[in-house]
Amino acid sequence: MSDPLRLLPWQGPLWRLTAQAIEQERLGHALLLSGLRGTGKRAYARVLAAALWCKTPLAQHLPCGQCDDCRQVLSEAHPGYSALRVEEDKRDIAFEAVRGLCERMGMTSHDGRSKLAIIDPADALNNNGRNALLKTIEEPPPRSHIVLISERPLALPATLRSRCQQLRFAIPARGEALAWLAESGAADPAQAAAALDAAHGAPVLAQQFLNDQSLALRQTWRAALLDLAAGRSEPLAAAAAVGEAQAQPFLRWLYGWLLDLLRAGLVSGGGGEVETLARTLPHRALDRYVSEVQENLRRLEFNAKAQLVLEAMLIRWSALVALGRRT
């Protein structure tokens, strides 16, 4: 089992900058960790939190993972640590929770050490919550750090983003990602490669697919879209096969798969079904369709009818493919 307070291999260069900031006592009061899902933002935030309090730090201020402070971070029981997430059956982070967090950040810690709060995902803050947080970030209490985690940083107001020290998490090199998956217990290289493809190169998400055995589901979705494109099935039947319970995971997967299609369409060569489809689809129309997927993901967060959204998106997919054949 991997050490939960160990940096992921591709995060070394980013951590060197963070360690230097800790060493020079210039770590930002507000940090925005952004990047695609599955690139390790949450693991990095956990390491950062432990690094602030670890009693026996390793080289480059990395936490030991063994002392009381490190163990308290892992259990989210450290007195200097706070976390805000979307509560079950809620669609955003409540203003009252943000106000309470800001009050706690303003209090002097019992031992005079730093305080750190993680808000995940930051784009789930409502307007009142963002305003309350902005005030605290503009007038930060001493030795306080607020870490915002987001896969959709542009959903945050520019006034908030501009006041954050931004750390961007990129997709690592494929070989590095596959090596990490093998080290983490992925016994079958072919399955690991397929999971990484399904996760659009994001290793942590690929590991999740391998662990929860959801890779087959995503391969089924891919086959369904290719069947629609080839005229082998109908949109309403495909939407029923996905099912409203899987609407959000399907649209999140679809968004990434469409981005892969856009990239494939820019590369010459390759005679597979996906590559051929990518070269056939009109790029402007495909761009608009990607935006529609994003918009419908937001609509699902506000209780849109999931089955109707699925049906509309798969009807639009068939229409997009038909447009590509005519052009």
N, C-alpha and C positions, 0 to 999 in steps of 0.2 A: 504494500500500500504506500502511495506517495505521501511525503510530508506535507500537511496542509498549510504550513508556513514557508514553503519553498517556492522561490520564483519559478515561473515557467521558462524554459530554455531561451525562447525568443525575446524575453523581457529584459535581458541583461543590459543592453545599451540604454534603455529607458531608465532602468534602476540606477545606473551610474550617475545620471543627472539628478535623480531624486536623492541619492545618498549624499551627493555634493551639497545639495540644498539643505539637507539635515545637518551636515557637518558645519556648514557656514551659518546655520540658524536663519535661513531665508526661505524655508518651505512656505508656500503660499497659504494664506488664511482660507482661501477657497480654491479647490482643485476640481477640474472637470475631466473625468476619465471617459473618453468616448471611443467608439469603434464598433464594428459589427459584433453581433451576438456570437459568443463562443471564442473570443480572442483572449480571455483571461483577465478582464477588468476587475472582476470581483475578487479573484485570487490576489491580484496586485494590491487592491485596497486593504485586504486582510493583512498582507505582509507589511504594508506601510503602517497600519495601526499598531501592530506588534513592535515594529522597529522603533516607534516613539517611546516605548516603555520598557523594552527588554532589558533585563538586569545583566545579562552576559552576552552582548551582541557579538556577532561574527564579523568577518571582514566586510567592508562597505556598509556597515550599519545594519546588516541583515539580522533578523531575530533568530535566537537560538532554537525556539520552538519548545523548550523544556522548562523554562523558569515559570514561576507563578503568574507573572504578567502575561506571558505568551499563552499560557493555558486559559487565562481569563478572557483574553481576546477571542480565542477559538470558541469559547462558550458564550461569548457576548455578555460576559458578566463583569468586565473591567469597569471600575468606577469612573474612569475618564472616557469611556466609550459609549456612544449612542448610535442607534440605527433607526431610520424611518423607512418603512415599506408600505405598499398598498395593503390594507387589511382585507381579509377574505370577504367576498361579496361586495367590495367597494371598487369603484373605478378610478379613484384618485386618492392622493394623500391629503388628509383633511387639514384645514387651516389650524384647528386646535392642536393637532400633533406638531405642526411646524412651530407654532407659538410656544408650546411647551419645550421643544428642543432649543429654541433661541434663548429661552429663560435659563435653561440648564447650562448652555454654553457661556452665559454671562456670569455664572457663579464661579468663584475661585475654587479650584480643586483642593481637596483636603491635604494633598501632599505637595502642592505647588507645581505639579507637572502639567504637561500639555493635556488638552482635551481634544477629542476627535469625534466627529459625527459623519455617518455615511447615509446618504439619501439615494435610494435605489428603487425604481428608476426616477431620476430627477424630472423627466418629462411628465411624470404623473402628478406633479404639484399643480394644484389649481391656482387661479389668479391671485386670490388672497394669500395663499401660502407662498407663492413666488415673491409677492411684495414684502411679506414679513421677512422672508429669508434675505432678500436684497438689502433691507435695512441693516440686518446683522452683518452681512458681508461688507457693506459700506463702512460700518463702524465696528470692526471686529474686536471682540474681547481679546486681551493678551493671551498668547500661547494657546490659541484655539484654531482648529482646522476643520473645515467642512468639505467633505468629499462627495461630489455629485457624480453619479454613474448614469450614462445614457447611451442607448443605441440610436437615439434620434436627437442629437444635440441641437439641430436647427429648429426643433420644436420649442426650445427654450428661448426666452426673450434675449435680444442682442445685449440689452443692458446687463443681464445676468451673466451671459457668456463672457462679455468683455472684462468682467471683474474676476474671472477665474484664471488660474494657471492651468493651461490645457495640456493634457497628456493624451495623445492619440495612439490607439492600439491597432496596428495593421495586421493583416493576414501574414503569417510567417511563410518562409519558403517551404515548398511541398515536402522536400526531403527531411527537413527539420521536423515538420509536423508528423510525418509518418514514423520517424524515429522515436518521437515522444509517445505516440500511440502504442508502439511496440513495447517501449519501456514501461508504459502504464498498464500493460496486460493484454493488449490486442494480439491474440495468438495467430490469427489468420491474416496475412498481409493483404490478400485480395479483399477481405471484408473491411479491413481498415481503410484501404484505398477507396472502396465504394462509399464508406461512411464519410470520408473526408470530401469526396465529390458531392455527396448529398448535403453536407454542411457548408458547401461553397468555400472550402479551404480553411474553415475555422476549427482548430483541433479540439477545443474543449466541447464544442457542440457535437463534433464527430464522436468523441468519447461517450457523450450522453446517448447518442443514437445506438452505439454498440452496447451500452449497459442496459438500456431500457428496451432493446430489441425493436425499436421503431424504424430501423433502416428499411425493412421490407415494406412498411406503409408508404414511405416516401418513394420507393421504387414503383409502387403501385400507382401513385399519383403521377409520376413521370410517364408511365405507360399510358395512363388515361388521357393525358394531354396530347401525346403523340397519336393515340387512336382517334381523338377528335380531329386532329390536324389532317389525318389520312382519310377521314370520313368513315372510319370503322365503328363509330358510336355516335350517340346523340347527347347534346349538352345536358338535358334534364336528367337523363339516366346517369350521366357521369356525376352530376351534382348530388343525386340521391345516393350514389355509391360512396361519395366522400362523407356525407352526413353532416347535419348541422353541429353536432358535438365537436367535429374536427375542423370547423370553419376557420377559426383563427390560426391553428397550426398549419392548415393547408395554405392560407393566404400568405403567411410568413414564409413558408417554403416556396410558394409560387413567386414571391417577390425576388428571392435570391436566384431562383432558376431562370427568371426572365433576364436578370442582370447577366447571368452566364450566357444566355442567348445573344444579348447585345454584344458581348465581348466576342463570342464565336463568330458573329456576322462580320466582324472587322478583320478576321484572320482568314487568309486564303488557304485553300487546301482542305483536306478532311472530307471524306465522302460518307460519313455516317448520317443517320436519319436526323439527328439533332443539328449537325453542321449544315446539312442541306436546308433544313427548315430555317435556320438562322439567316442564311443568305437570301432566302425567299421573302421573309417578312420585311415590310417597309419600316425603316428605322424610326421615322417620326411617329408613325401610328403605334409602333411598339413602345416608344417613349411615353406616349399618352396612356397606353394601357398600364404600364408600370405605375404611373401616377394614380390611375384609378384603383389599382390594388392597394396602394398606400392609403388612399382616401377611404376605401372600404374597410380596411383594418381599423381605422379610427372610428368609423361608423359602428363597427361591431363592439367597440369599447363603450359606446353609448346605446347599447341594447337594440341595434338594428336587427331585423329578422334574418337570422343566419342563413336559413335555407334559401331565402329570396336573394340574398347577396351572392351565394354560391351559384345559383342558377344564372343570375345576371352576368357574373364574371365569366362563366363558361360559355354562355351564348356569345358574349363579346369576343372570347378567344376564338370561337369558330368563325365569327365574322372577320376577325383580323387575319386569320389564315386564308380565308376566301379572298380577301382584298389582296393579299400577297400573290395569290395565283393569277389575279387579273392584271397585276402591274408588271 
